[in-house]
Structures are given as structure tokens and as C-alpha cells.
């Protein structure tokens, strides 16, 4: 049959070629197929089959393709004479499932001329030579203890190298073993595909019964002749969750705290929990109940899981001697429970579960644990009443003025309540405090313009100390609010200005400052003194900053103006203002021109300095000569000028008499009554004395004003530099030379006043009145007063020889008082 079929195909082929073309055409046909079973053990070679051609002439057979000269090579070979195909080695189905070959037949006339070309296919038959393989070979899974039943806890995958369309390539899963075996859980498999399965459990996981499960799963194929299988191990770790409630078992610690103590530990609460130590299900979380004032806090000790109670705010024994609070405890993760109620023969068992959540808690939980903390009494510091006290006083009030009386109280009931006051921080030492009475007095004249004041207030820290053991100290604050007085003069900010020469009226600003507050300071009133009409004016005349107006008639140069500046209360000060007028077209800054115009050569400067030093030396010598005191010669014992003034005499007048050498000077009233009477003292007439007295009165008033000015400048110096203060004083000396008084003239005036007073004292019967004798005691028995102590005088013998060894200065006195000793 095979030969007939082959002859028929050849006939049809030849006819088709003859019809279409004289040229012979060759076509390839697949005429047969063979089967080879993989991994056939032989023996090799063995005959696979024969390809036969119906030819009357001899031909040669050739075979090439996969399995011959292509991979896998040298599996097949053909007999060139008879067409037999032989198998020479094993074939692996998983490497090659089909061998496609080309069969060619050539004539004997020419070996290169193909007579016939046919296609041949050789199928490789699969056998069950591969077992299912898990990927990966081992599994690790982690499952929470609170996972509900029916959940897939692990997924497994396996593959088989055999043909999946045959029983050799299909397989199934099953559980071989579970370690350990517990009664609370059971594992089973649910395939989710041909090669995938999931591990599921029924029941309740319990970490305390098993922390880890080892599950062995088998994958087995369905081979006809032989069945192959493999296994994989699943390690399932159970994570502990909160399925046990914490319970407070007791407390440790003193349970008491001293009043006023804070930040100290007073109590520890112990708790028991069956969950895994160190896990979130074991860690305790405490809550305090009944502590509205937030006196306490409770924290968890991470090592022992104890609740540590600490005092946050100090408590007062006088308010409460103990404090009751309640403590509850929970875990960091919510509580859950799972209980098996039945094991029916179905996919899942019957269980009862509870999961704590928001608004859902276990009945009767949490339980409250009562804690009592006692407060111990200690010595409390006294307290000022009020803690901050404000007092007001005007500046320049005399020293020693009473400010206030401090008050304090001691809140203790069981400790001593005596205390004393003391001063703490007083930067400028303004006050003194009586330690017993608490009275506060000024220690100096207060100045509102002091830089130590802030918003006219001066703060002093005060202490009150009790006599307890140990002594406790309370702190208070005294705020002294100083009122303002008009004790500062308005002063120009600058006393030198520069203005440009112009044909038009020009102006510049001038500003005055006064350290006093309104209404004792601005607005100021400005007034130009001297011959300034048609040259200078001020517009407006009042305000803090005004315009100095220069008329076009003012020539260039330096102009010294006198300005009287008055504050809002009329207190005024006349000051000099130096204005430099220059041509600004050549010199933009008149100050620079003035300073540059004053520059001279170094030789001229040296001459000026030498001249000044020489003049200073001459003045110093003249001063030393004029101030040289006349030295009187000390008289010897034989000097006739020695006198002894009598005292305690029973005559009218005074005990003080000026010696004859001192010139008696009549009083001013006597000179007015007797204008012709003129007496002299050291060459000075009484008219000159009277004139000097008037000058002295004028000096007293101007001296007070100068002192006020000096005080203003000194206060300004707290806001300026030390150098600017001295420059201001120098300017004041230049501007107000009328206030300065020559020292020599001052000494002469003082000497005149002293002489006048002595003259009045020695005028008998006029200045000092006659006084009646005063009875101090009567004759008779002495009055004995028991309150008076008896006065006892030691009766020491007087040695007269002591008076004979005195210095020569006392000889005259001894000769008058004790002439008997001189003999």
C-alpha cells in the first residue's frame, strides 16, 4: 500500500511537470512520519523505519536536517542504498519535541543530480521523567494572632517539566504534616489554579500555644506508568497580639510627697500581662482618673512595665493633707479575643470573636485601682502682701522720706511665723528697709531722669525671711514711680551752625531738648537777644524745632548769637549760638571752610604752644605769690603780746571779744545810720564791703541757677559721651561767663561776712539779751533719785610736778593759772 501510494504521487508529479514545462521541476513532499520515545535506552542503533522508492534504476539516498546535521546532531542516520533510518542515541522531549528532515534520492549517473526530494517528520514521544518542582523550594510566612479564620496565610506555586497536556505534566497538592499539632487550629489547601494553591486555617490562632507552625506540602503528578512528586516546607510564624488583658497587682514606693516638691517620683504600680514580654500587646499604657488640677503624671517604665507616678505641680499642705486618684491600665494595641464553639465538618469552624475599637470596649473594662498620696508639711516661705507693690514719690524729695511699710504673711500653721525684711537688688541704692518694721525710706535724692528708670519707674527686689528651720525666704518687688519736676533747663542740641550767603532770606532749623516730661518741657519759647533786628529772627517763636531766619543784610563770617530758650513753665536759659555764614558756591560746607581757615603752618603752631605755656607759667607764679599765707612768728615766753581772755564773768555782754589787733567793722545798719562813719579792714572800705554784699546776694541767686544748669548738663551726659559733657561745660563757661566769680573776690566777701558777724557778737547789750538766772537746785539735803546711778570719782592724787615739764607754749598759761607752781 505504501509503495502504491508513492508510485501514484510520482506519476502525478511527472505529468504535471510535462504539461507546464519541458524543464524538469522537483518538489518536496512530506510522505511519512516516525515516532521516537524520549530517553529510549536502546540498544543503539536501532531501526526506526525505511523509505522506499519505486525505481527501475539504482539511486542513492541522503538525509539531512534536525537530528542529523542540525541540533540535536547525530541522532539519526540513513542507509544510502536501501533507505533505512537508524537511531543512534537518546532524545530529550524537553529539549526537542519534533525532528524535521529532508529526504533526497540521486541517480547513479550523477551523484549531484537530485532525482527525488521528500519531507520526513519524526515526533519525540514524552515520558514521565520530571517531578513537580516548588518555586521557591521553601516558604516563610508571618501571621498575626488576631487574623480571623478562612484567610489565606500562604500561597504556593509548583511546575512540571513534562507535557502539561498529558497526565505526566499535571499534578495536585496535599498537606503531608503540620508541626506542632494543636487543637485550636487546622490547616487545609485551596487550589487557585493548575499550579497554585493557598494555605488556609480554620479555628483560632493562639501565640501562647504555638509561636510557629511547620507545614509540609506535597505536589504529585498523574503519570500513567509512574507518578513523581516533591515536597516543600512552609514555616509560619505567629505574631503575638493583645488577647490577654493587663491587671494591676500592687504598688511600691513611699506614697507621700513634701509640699512644694515637684518632679519627684512618689509611687510605682505593678501590672501582670500574659502576652509576650516586650511586644505591643504586653506594653502597658496607664491613665490617671480624678486629677482635675493635673498634679500628677504617670509614665510606663519600658524595662519593668511599671507605672511611675510623678508630681507635676507642688501641693500645699495647708490646703490638703492627702490626695486620692485612680489608675487604669490598657495595652498599646487594641484587645481581641477568639473562642471556638464548634467543629463542624465543613470549611470553617464555629468561633466567637471580639475586637476592641473606637466606641467598642469590653464590659467592665478598664478596672480602676485606687491610690492615696499623702502630703507632708514643711516650712513655707513667707509671702509679701501684695507680691508687687507700687508707690509714688516726686523727684528731688529729701533724703529719708518714708515710702511705704512692707507687709508679709506666713502661710504655715505649724512652723514659726516671725520674719524680718531685707533688701535684695537695688542697683543704685535708692532705699533703706527697716528689718523689723518693714518701713522703707529713701536713701538718696531721687532723680526721675536717671538712666536706671524705665517709664519713670525704679524696681527693687525685696526679701522676707522667717526664723524656721531651715529659714525660708519670700521675694517681692517694690516699684517706685517717680513723679517729674521742672528741674532741667532746655538746651540746644547743637550750638554751631553753617548758613550760605544769599541775596534772599534763608533759614535753618534749631532744636532744643529738655529731659523733663510735659508740661515741664516742650513746647519751648525761643528769643533772640542783642542787636539782631533786621539781621536775624526766629519763626515761629515756640515749638520744639523752629527756624532761624537770616536776612540778606547779614555778611559772611562767624556770628555769635544769644538765644533765650524757655520751657513750657517759663524756666529759661540763655545760650550762645555760633553761626558761620559763607559763600556756598566756593565752599559747600561752611564748617569745613571755618576749620580749614584756622589751619596754619607747623612753625606757627609751635610758636603758639610755646607762648601759651610761657603765659601759663607766669600766671601760675602770680597765683602762688598771691596765695602765699603770711606766717606769724610764734612768740616766746617773753613776748609781751600774750593775752588771756576772761570767760564766765558776771557782766553783761558776750564771752567772745575780738582782740584789739582785729579791726572792728561796723554793720551795714550802722553805716546806713552813720554814713560818715567809714572803717577799713585790710585797706577795704565799708562801701566796698556793702557793694560786695550785694554782689554776694546776686552771686547766690546766679550760683543756684548755675547749679541747675550743671545738673541738666550732667543728666544729659548720661545720654551722651563723657567727652561731649566736658565740651558742653566748656561752652557753658564761654556762654555764661557772667555767672563765674573770681575766687579771690569770693574769699574777700567771706572774710567780710565773718568780720561782721564777730562785730555783732561783741556788741554788748544789743545782740545778746540779758537772761535771768536759772535755779538748778536748792540748799539743803540732796534729793535721792533711785533711778540715777551713783557717780563715783576716783580720788587720784595730783602730782604738781607734772606742770613743770610742759612745752614752752604752755608756760604762759601755767604762770597765769598756777603762779604757785612757777615759784
Secondary structure, DSSP 8 states (H G I E B T S, - for coil): -HHHHHHHHHHHHHHHHHHH-SS----EEEEEEEEEETT----SSEEEEE-----SS-EEEEEEEBTTTBSSTTSEEE-TTT-EEEE-S---TTT-SEEEEEEEEEESS-TTSEEEEEEEEEEEE--S----EESSSEEEEEEETT--TT-EEEEEEEE-SS-TTSGGG-EEEEEEEEES--TTEEEEEEE-SSSEEEEEEEE---TTT-SEEEEEEEEEE--SS---EEEEEEEEEEE----S--EEEEEES--EEETT--S-EEEEEEEE--S-TTSTTT-EEEEEES-TT--EEEEE-TTT--EEEEE-S---TTT-SEEEEEEEEEESS--EEEEEEE--SSSS-EEEEEE-BTTB--TT-S--EEEEEEEE------EESSSEEEEEEETT--TT-EEEE--EE---SSS---EEEEE---TT--EEE-TTT-EEEESS---TT-TT-BTTEEEEEEEEEE-SSS--EEEEEEEEEEE--S----EES-SEEEEE--SS-EEEEEEEE-SS-TTSSSSEEEEEESS-TTTEEEESSEESEEEEEE-TT--SEEEEEEEEEE-TTS-EEEEEEEEEEE-TTT-S-HHHHHHHHT---HHHHHHHHHHHHHHHHHHHHHHHHHT---------TT-TT------S-SSSS-S----TTS-----HHHHHH-TT---EETTEEHHHHHHHHHHHHHHHHHHHHHHHHHHHHHHHHTTS-HHHHHHHHHHHHHHTGGG---HHHHHHHHHHHHHHHHHHHTSTTTSS----------SSS----TTS-----------GGGGGG--GGGHHHHHHH-HHHH-
